[in-house]
């Protein structure tokens, strides 16, 4: 049974972890949050507790703790334990872990951008001789020197689906005007003027999607948070580096813009259903983070200095300003510095200028000996050439489109997917012997042999309706084919599981029963059953005058099919190989999906259903649209032994349905 409220273990002690803990605490699914070892700010979060005696490199001790306290989800902050294989420690214990495997974490690498041969030689000596990065410096890749502006993409990944937060831009150098040595990051802002919709789509298409697909091909699928450093060059975006964890300070900047439940998104990544989850960001807002560091950083610096935060300023001063701790400790009620980058102020506002002003105003409430911070964060976006046209945040995984869409006609594919995701845990609690799948497949299979009926067949059930196509039937007063659509929608679904339909049932609901109309509808159902080779074994009729208007009716159907004992069901994903041929069986028209969109197009075009159809000779628009959905039972069953998988192209179209029958390491290339 899926738990509604979860115990979460967050590993790390930086500003990134404080921001993660802050965001996790907002989830209604959080019961308890443990942070190991945590810092001076994380322990002050509601429902959170620091565990200071556990460190990120104590793999087995962390596993024992997680088992003892019944942790439901482990989240890794720093990258070193990922590279060392901590994911396996928890996976072997059956504890869900948000982060990549040891193999996938090989993507973690640093990048240095020398501007001269001397700097390049010094960097090589530092890495390969002085071992500044440990064994990671045993091999060094020398690449083309890239010039341009950098962007940070933080992307949630479940091994297949990628959904990114708004691209951000950080400030690496320690002094104003991008001077001085590089640091872990002195500040960050998002969104950025250079990351328009076209560039975001190009990064996803040319860099992120091929990266994740390539990792699947190499048998090391990536699950977790992929941080991709992008250089926007004169010839387009190019990859600078990959990191296999949340960025710092990007996390402090982006999570306050994130509207989605972080726990739900992370669970979707670990369990492989990210495609059903919406990763949304606040629209019309900018976020800015300014980091305060110890004097001398990134060189030598002192720690243990007392930190003062003016009364009235806290870890969450109001809904749009935040203080995130990085290198701090809290002992006996005294807050002290404990690192190079000490603390950060983040502000969210409707304009970038407002966010910058509020972030610095919040930072002014913090003081400690030697405090240093840059005073020009977001200067690139606030230059005269860009300040007049600053963008607002939008989800990079769902670019806005124009023209006729499902959404513009009142149908939300996203909400449908979210609903399926929401009820999956509930449905899973009803499983009994013989249940062999969760909802989301084309049909619902049930194995009678596994249920205790020796050598019994595998049954597959499918239920569907005909949607708003029924309105056109009512307008045209033509009711004798809509029943064919009903049968087709149900039997085509179970056919995708490899089942031969043998029975059908229907429900006819209406305002007031008109015997003549209802009889015409059932005639269509009978015709569909004969074409599919199944029997109409019963149904239900319901008069509901308070729900339907005069003349309205609706249909629901249910088909059951069988797969003989010992016969393979579809899809046979393990048998699919690169180079397999994808065949498309022609439709008879629009079938029975997308009619909300179809009707909107007819309406906007100023046409009537009685007008001649431009695409069908001698038919009106209404008659052409009422062409019954094709029933594919006979042609597909005739070749079923050679078919590895099938997809019924219904709501969501090709892009939503074809992947449902494919393994995650393959994609389909379609020619039209």
N, C-alpha and C positions, 0 to 999 in steps of 0.2 A: 504494500500500500504506500502511495506517495505521501510524504509528510507535507503538511501545509506550512509549518513553521520550522525553520532550520537552525542548526548550530553551525557556525562558520568559523574557520581558523584562517587568519590572515597572517602571512609570514613576512616580516620586514620591519623597519624602524625609521623610514624616511618620510619626506613630505608627500611622496607618491602614496605611501601606505596610509598616511593620515587622511588624504583626500579620498582614498578608496574606502577607508573605514567610515568616514563621514557619509559617503554616498550609500554604502551598504546599510547603514543605520536607518535610512529612509524607507527601506523595503518593508512592507507589511509581513513579508515571509520570514523576517529575521527574528529568531528567538533569543540567541546569544551570540556575541562576537568576541572571539579571543584573538589578541594580536601578540605575536611573538617576534622580537621582544617588546616592540612598541616604543613610543617616545613620550615626551612630556605632554603631548596634546592628545594622543590616541586614547589614553585611559580616561579622558574626561567626556568621551562620547557616550550617549545613552545606550544601555544594553551591551557596552563593550568593557573588556577587562584586559589589561596588559599581563603577559606572562613573561617577565623579564629574565627568568633563568633559562629560557630556551632560546637558542640562537639558530639562524637559518641553516648552518652546516651540521646540525645535530639531527640527522635524518631519522635514525631509529627512535631517538627520544621523542621526536615530533610525532612519529607514527604511533608510539605508545600513548602519548597524550591524546591524540585524535581518537583512538579506540576507546580510551578510558572515559572521555567526555562525550562520546557518541557524536563526533563531528560529522556533519552531512556534506560539507563542501570545504575544500582546502584551496586557498588562493595564494599564489607565490608572487612576491613583490620583486626582489632582486634577481638578476639573471644567473649569477654564478651557480647556485644550487640547481637550476634548470640544466645548465651545461653538464653538471656533474651527475645528473640522472635522478633527481629527487622525485620526479613524476612516477617512476617505477616503484618507489618505496610505498607510495599511497595506493597506486593502482593494484599492486599485489595484495594489499589488504582490503580491497574492495571499497575504497573511500574515494568518491568523486574528486577530481583534481582539475582546477582551471590553470592550464599551462601546458606547454608542449613536452613531448617525450625527449629523452636525451638525444636521440638521432635528429629530431626536428630542431632542437635547440642549437644545433651546429651553425644555424644561420647567424647567431650572435657573433658579431665581430665589430670592432671599433674602426674609426676612420680618422686619419690625420691628413690635413691639407697643407703641406709645405708649399711655400711660394718661391723657394730657391733650392739649388742642389745642396747647399750647406744644411738647410733645414731638413731636407729629405734624409741626408746622411746621419744627422743627429737623431732623427726620429727612428731610423733603422737600428742605430746603436742602442737607443733607449729600449726598443722592443726586443731585439734579438740577443744583445749582449748583456745589458743591465737587467733584462727580464722584468721590465716595468709592468707587464701584463701577464706574468707567469708563463705557463706553457702555451697560452694562446699566442704568444709571440714567436713560437717555433717556426711558423709559416707566415709569410707576409705576401699579400697580393698587391702588386703595383698596377694601378689603373690610370686611365686618362684623367688629367686634371680638369675638373669641371668648374666653370664660373657661372654665377647667377645668384638667384635668391633661393634659400632653402625652405622647404616645407616639411612638416611632420604629419604623417598619416598614422593614426591609431585605429586599427581595424580588428574587429571581433571576427574570429574564424572558427568554424566547426569541422574543418577538414575539407569542406567543399564550398560552403557559402561564405561570402565576405561582406561584412557591413561595417562601414567606417564612420567614425565621428567626424566633426568638421575639421578640415585641415588647419593646423596651427603653425605659427612661426616663433621659434625661440631665439634667445640672444645668448650666444656662447661666451663671448669675450667679457672679461671682468670689468672693463672700463667703458665709459660712454663713447659713442661714435665708433663702436666695434673695435676698440683698441685693447692691447694687452693680451695676456695668455688666455687660452681656452679654459673654460670651467665646465662643470656639469650642467650649467644653465643658470643665467642670472635673471631671466624673466621670459614671459611668453604672452602671446595674444592670439585670439581667434574670434571670428574668421578673418581671412586676409584678402586684400584686394586682388592679389594675383591668382587666387584659387577660385576661378569662376567655374561655372557648371561644365563647360567644355573641357577644361583642364582636369577637373575631378574625374570626369568620365574617361578621359584618355589614360589617366593613371590607373584606374581600375581595369580598363580594357587591355592596356599594353604591359602593365607591370604587375599589379596585384593578382589578377586572375591567373595569368600564366605562371606566376610564382607558386601559388597554391596548387594549381594543376600539376606543375612539375614535381612538387614534393610528393603528391600522391603517386605519380608515376615512379618515383624513386622509392616507393614503399615506406615513406615516413611522413604520413599525413600530419598537417599542422593543425593543432587545436589550441586555442588560447587567444592571446592578444599579440598581434604582429605590429610592431612599430617600424615604419618604413621611412627612412630619410630620403627626401626627393630634392634634387637640384633642378630648378626651372631654368634651363639654358635657352640660348637663342634658337636652338633646334628642337626644343620641346623638353618635357620632363625626363630626367634620368635618375637612376637609383644611385644613392650615395652609400647607404648602409641599411642593414636589417638589425633590429633588436627584437628579442622574443619576450618582451615584457612591456609594461606601461612606461611611458617616458616621464621624466622629471625635469622641468616643471610642467610639461604638457598636461599631465593628469590633473594637476591642481587647476589648470585653466579650463579643461574640457568637461570634466565631470559636472561642474555647476551649470553647464549648458545642456547636459544630457537629461532628457525627460523620462526615458524608459527606466524600468526597474532593473538595476544592475545585477541583482541575484538572478532574475529570470533570464537575462541575456547570457550570463555566465553558464547557467544550467543548460541553456539551449546549445551553447558551444560544446560543453562536455558530453551531452547526450545526442548531438547530431541533428538538431531540428531548428537551427538558427534561421532557416528559410521561412519559418512560420512566425518569427518574432520581429517586431518593428523596433529599430534602433533610431529613436527620434531625438532631435535637438531643438532647443527653444528657437523660435523664429523671431527675427527682429531684434536680437540682442548680441552684444559683444562681451567678451570676457578677457580680463587682463590680470596677469600675475607678476608681482615684483618680489624678487628674492633678496633677503638681507643675509649677508655672510660675515664671518669673523674676519677681523683685520689680518691681512697677510695672505688670505686665501686667494688663489689656489696653491700658494706656497705654504710655508710653515705658519701655524697659528696656535693660539692658546685656547684652551677650553675651560669650562668651569666658571665662566663669568656669569654673574647674576643678570637675569632678563627681567625687565619691567614692562608690563603692559598696562596702560592707563585704565583705570576703572571705567567700565562702560564698553570696553573692547574685549571680546572673548574669542573663543575658537569659532564662533559663528555670530558675528556682531549683529547682523540682521539677515533678512532673506537673500540679500544680494551682495553682501560683503563677508569675507571669510578669512580667518587666519589659520594657516596650515603649518604645523611644526615639522622641521626636518631634523636638524641636529640639536635636539634639546633633551634634557632629562629633568625629572621632577623627583626631588628627594626631600622628605620632611616638609613638604609644602613650598619648597623653594625651587623656582624654575631657573635652570642654568644652561649655558651653551655646552654642546657636546659634539660639535662637528664644524666643518668648514661652511657649508650652507646651513644656516641656522633656522630661519623661519621665513614665511612668505605671506604676503597679503594678496588676496584675489577679490576682484569686484566684477559684477555683471551689471550692465546698463544698456539702455536702448541705443546708445551711440558709443563708438570707440573712445571718443574724447571723454565722455562721461565716465566710462569704465576706467580709463587711465587716471583721471582725477580722483575717483573714489578709492582706487587701489593705493595711490600714494598718500591719500588722506588717512587711510587705515594704517598704513605702514608707519606714519608719523606718531602713532600711539605706542610704538614699540621702541625700546632702547636697551642697549647693553654696551659695555666698553669695547671700542674698536669697530662698532657696526659700520658696514659699508654696503651700499647698493647703488645700482645704476639709476640714473635719473632721466633716461631717454627710452624706456621700454615702449615699443610700438612706433618708434620714430620713422621706420620705413613706410608704414601705412599713413602716418600723419604728415608726410612731406607734401608740399603744395600740389604735386602731380597726382596724388592719390586721395588726399583728405576729403575732397568734395564728393567722392563716389564710393564710400565704404560699403562693403556688402553686409548682409545680415546672415545669421546662421541658418543653414538648412542641411538636412541629412544628405551626405554624399552618396549613400547607397540607394537613394530613391530620387533621382533628379526630376525636377518638374517638367512636365510636357504640356504641349498645347494641342488643340484639336479635339476630336471625338475620342474619348476614353471610357472605359468601364466606370471610372470614378465620376466623370462628368455626367454620366447617365444615372447616377445614384447607386451604383453597385460597387462595393468595396471588396476586392479580392484579398487585400491585406487583412481586413476585419474577419473575413471568412477563415483565413489561415490562423489568425489569432484565436478565434473561437475553437477551432480544432485543437490548437495547442492547449487552451485553457481546460478543455474537458478530457483530454487524454489521461491525466492522472485519475480522474473520476471513473472513466470507463475501465481503466486497468484494474480497479478494485473488484470488478465483476468477473474476472477471468476464472474459468474452471478447466478441468481436463478436457482437452480437445480444442481450446482456444489457441490459435497459432499465429495471431497477428493483432496489431493494434489498429485503431481507426486511422484513416488516411490512405488506405489502399483503395484500389478501384472497387473491390468487393470484399465482403467479410467472410473469410474461410473458417470452417469448423470441421475438424477431423474426427469422424465417428469412431475410427479404429482406436485413436488415442483416448477417446471418451469411454471406451469399454465395450465397443461393438466390434468384435474381431472381424478383420478384413472388410470393415465398412468403408464406404467411399468418403471422400472429403467433400463436404457441402460448401457451396459458396453462395452467399446471399447479396443482393444489391437492391437498393431502394432509391427512387428518384422521382422527380416531377417533370413538368414541361415548361415551368417558368412562365414568363410573360408572353410567350408565343400564343398562349391560350387567349389573350386579349384580341389578337388578330383574328383568330377563329371566331370569336364572338362578334367582332365588328363585321366580318365577312359573312356571318351566319352560315359558316361551313364547319360542321362538327364531325364529319365522318373520317377524318385522317388524324386528328389530334391524338387519338388512342394508339395509333401506330407509333407516334413519337414517344408516348409513354412506355410502351414495351421496349422500343429500341434503346432508350436511355438506360434502362435497367439491364437488359440482356447484354448490351455491348460492354457494360462495366464488368460483369462477372466473366465475360469472355476473355477479358484481359488477365484473369487468373488462370485461364486454361479450362474453364468449366463449361460443360454443355448444359444449357438451360432445359429444365423439364417441367417447371410449373410457374404460374404467375398469379398474382392477386392485385386488386386495385381498390382505391377509395375514391368515391365521387362525392364531393361536398358542394353545396349550392345554397342559394338564397331560398328558392322554392323549386321543388322537383318538377321539371317539365319532362314528361315521359318521352316525348318525341325526340327532344334534344339528347337526353340521357341515352336513349337507345342508339342514336347515331354515334355517340361517343363510344359506346361499348362495341358497336360494330367495328370501329377502328381498332379497338383493343384485340378483338377476335382475329382480325386480319393480321395484326402484328404477331400474335401468338402462333398463328399458322406459319407465318414466314420464319419465325424463330424456332419452330419445332417444339413448342412447349404448350402445356394445357392451362387454360384459365380455370382455376379451381375454386375461386370464390372472391368475395369483395365486401365492401361496406358502402352504404349510401347515407349521407348525413345532410339534413336540411338545417341551415343556421342563418336564419333571417337577420339576426342582429349583427352578423359578421360580414356577410356578402350583400352587395347591392343587387337590385332586381336584374335578372338575366345573367348574373355572374355564377361561375362554377370553377372548381379547381380539381386537379387530379394528382394522386400519389399512387405509385406502383411499386411492387416488390417482386423480384424474380429470384428463383432458387435454381442452382445448377449443381452438377456433380462431376468430380474427377475420380475415376476408378481407382481402387486400392492398388498401390504400387506404381501408379502413373505420376509423372512429374507435373507439378503445377507451374504456372508462369508468375513472374518472370524468372528465368533460369540465369540469374546474374553471374554466377560463378562460371558459366559456360561462355559468357560474352567475351569477345576478343577485339582488339584493335583491328580494323579492316572488315568487320562484319558489315553486311549491307543493310541499310534501313530502307524499307519499302513503305510507301504511302498508299493506302487504299482510298480511292476517290470518294468524296462525300456527295450527297445528293443536293446540297445547298447549304443553308445556314444551320441545318439540323435544329436543335432546341436550346442552344445556349447563346447568350449575347443579345437576346431580343430586347432588353431594356435599351441597349446601345443602338440596335437597329431601329427601334421606334423613335428614338431621339433623332437619328439621322434623317428619317423620313419626315419628321415634323419640321426640323430645321431647314430641310430642302424645299419646303412648301408643297410637297406632293401629297396625293391622296392614295389610299390603298386600291382604289378603283381605277387609277391611272395605269396606262400600259407600262409593263416592266421593261426598262431599257435593256436588260440582259437576257430576257426570255421572250421569244417570239410568241405572239398570240395569247400571252398570259398577263393578267393584271399584277400589280405589285403585290397585292394581298394574296392572290392565288399562288404566285411564285414563292413567296415566303412561307406558305403553308405546305410546300412540298415536304412529304414525310421524311423523317430522319432515316437514313439507311441502316438496315439491320445486317451486321457483318457475320452472323453466325455461320452460315453455310460456307462462304469462301475461306474463312479463317480455320474452321474445324477441319476442312479438307486438307489443310497443310500444317496442322497443329504440331505434328511430330518434328517438323523442321524449323519451327518458330521458337526463338529463345525469349522473346518478350513482346508485349503489345501495349499500346497506350491509346486510350479512348480520349480523343481531343474534345474536351468539354470546356467548362468554365476555366478561364486562365489561358486557354489556347495552347499553342505548341510549346511556348517557353515554360509553362507551368507543368504540363502533363508528360511530355517526352522524358524529362529527367526522372519521373517517378518509376520508370521501368528499367533504369540503367544503374549499374554499379557506380560508386562514387569516383572510381579511377578512370571512367570513360565519359565522353561527351558525344553528342550526335551532330554531324554536319549534314545539313539539309539543303538540297538544291530544289529550286522552284522553277 
